[in-house]
Amino acid sequence: MEVEAILSALIPSWSSVILLFCYFGYLAVAGSVLPGKIVPGAVLSDGSRLHYRCNGLLLLLLLLILLPTGVYMKWMPPTVIADKGFELLSTTFILSLIVSLILYVVGLKSKNQSSSLRPHATGDFVHDWWFGVQLNPHFFGIDLKFFFVRAGMMGWLLINLSLLAKSYEAGTANVSVILYQLFCTLYVLDYFFYEESMTSTWDIIAERLGFMLVFGDLVFIPFTFSIQGWWLLKNKVELTKAAIVANCLVFLIGYMIFRGANKQKHVFKKDPKAPIWGKPPNVVGGKLLASGYWGIARHCNYLGDLLLALSFSLPCGASSAIPYFYPTYLLILLIWREKRDEARCSQKYKEIWVEYCKHVPWRILPYVY
Ligand code: NDP
């Protein structure tokens, strides 16, 4: 595509606005009325707790029934998202700019709220707008942070499915396309199956909601995590049998580490005596788990996520660096995040953290980092 054509495709359209509002409207309404486990979040600085309705999987499955119905009724073609890719991207970007500006203004104005919602403004506009002012802003009872990440993850799957429809139409849906689609679909389904464990992640418990998170959730996750899918639309890759097997192994090992580590921490937080790998856990200072994956490296879950990210790119072969954007970005993000989490934990747990680091010296990858 020429630069001129890309620029004209980037012009936002009203049809994209309508599509996005239908999507967000569905998530808001269905998310509020459909049943789901009510999960208490982490304890906030004032001792209170937010509660999350974890019905993301139900919402997604219902959407996956409604969308083919819409296609069957000819309300929209299955390739609508892939066809409108660039204009949806620019429309979502403008929307995240507007949303983060509103969050900034509302955050500064909010008064008489619980300390968890109290503004954290520094007075520096760029900093406060970028990182956000409030930790847990709500809109009509909806926790916006939880809502946006849900929208981003589901959006990623919807983009992929539309790209799959496009590949199928063009007759280019080969093994590479199927592997990429399969791995990403399993990852997103797994995410919503274990949505409960999201309530104890860094983003939810520690990050304020500003442009960084809004943009990350609404634009970055769906549009850049799917780069491989867009790339495979234009590029045909023939994988050898050995490459297919290796690719599946990277996915399976990555998944085992990623899910295993996140699950172990989640179980430990609920019941610090619960066995890990069939044995009583090794606990440092009564608070930090030093068994299982958490005894191998301090952020083994990041290692698993990085292997998964790599497995989403391997179906594209090695002819171009473009499909490797996601694992490269994730590597940088997780190294940065690990450093920030390390600083937070060392401040929170003090000498217990020092003790834990002695027990588990590796940050992400044993013997390397
Ligand atoms: P973690 O789930 O690793 O959570 C870190 C927190 O866990 C710490 O702040 C601390 O919180 C607690 N903790 C740390 N070590 C221990 C221990 N040994 N025992 C008990 N508790 C401990 O971090 P994230 O929220 O960043 O990541 C969650 C998942 O999300 C990861 O798998 C990550 O890969 C994934 N992720 C994916 C991204 C993507 O773009 N694909 C982006 C970011 C994350 P506390 O104060 O509660 O003790």
Residues whose N, C-alpha, C, O or C-beta is under 5 A from the ligand:
A	BS01	NDP	S200 T201 W202 D203 K287 L288 L289 W294 R298 N301 Y302 D305 D341
